[in-house]
Amino acid sequence: MSITASAPQWDITANQPELMLANLSHLGLIEVTGEQGRSFIHGQVTTDISSLTAEQWRWGAHCDAKGKMIASFRTFSIAESLFLLMPTETISVDLPQLKKYAVFSKAELEDASANWQLIGVAGTSAKNFMEQQFGTLTGEVTPVEGGVILQDQDRYIAVLSPAAADNLSQQQNLVDATAWQALEIRAGYPNISATHANQYVPQMCNLQAIDGISFTKGCYMGQETIARMKYRGGNKRALYILQGTTTQTLAVDDKVEIALEDGYRKAGNIIEFVQQGNNVLLTAVLANDTESSATLRIADDEQSSLTVQPLPYSLED
């Protein structure tokens, strides 16, 4: 079933309405089941899966042997199944890598995106709206009829069966995913696309700042590199939030440039972006000593101008 969504009718790079429901069609789900499903994933990802309760969700990353992220995700449970929520296009890259090692465990993994509808809810009236629909929301993850509700501070992700999602969508017109992506960008979240798989160690995208890395859980794929970066230093990059203008139509593989004394030079890659006309809001991986006053632009767009926006969390250990 597909849910109808319209383009946002407000400036998503700067504002949001009192209540917004967004069709999160850009996100999908990997479902993990089986007797050893959770223990298998625990040994593959940066998150401590073994201590994750049914009332919790966490950020995490699945890395290659060199510690470079194949995918970043939110993880949570519905009944006996563990789920990894990530950009749909990233599943096609990440799932085969997980399955490669799952054959040695009693674990089954599948792309479950078609079985669920994802709706994001935000705004100052979001809590009242959600509790009118589903009753009291008790924590980070609340089971409801037809799925679960994930609470992320003052925002919600409804993971629902098609029938339950259809009912919710009848209560309020849905907008497309760009409105939600703008909020994810302002939150400084690292939604890694397939384009950027195997490029960044998690700390280069601020995973440690959003509790996406456990440094006490034991061995997992890429752990040596990630631990060395924490305890011995050496990380020279971080995720930044940038806002400004461009005359180009952006793509996720576009670059950001920085002004130096001898002209503009490549500064880093765009991770996620939203664009309305010439206005853009994006996350990008840049040198972690980039000043807030730096002069930045979209690569090769002389009319472009980007400014660094404050992160909503600290990068200090």
Disulfide bonds with the S-S distance in Angstrom:
none
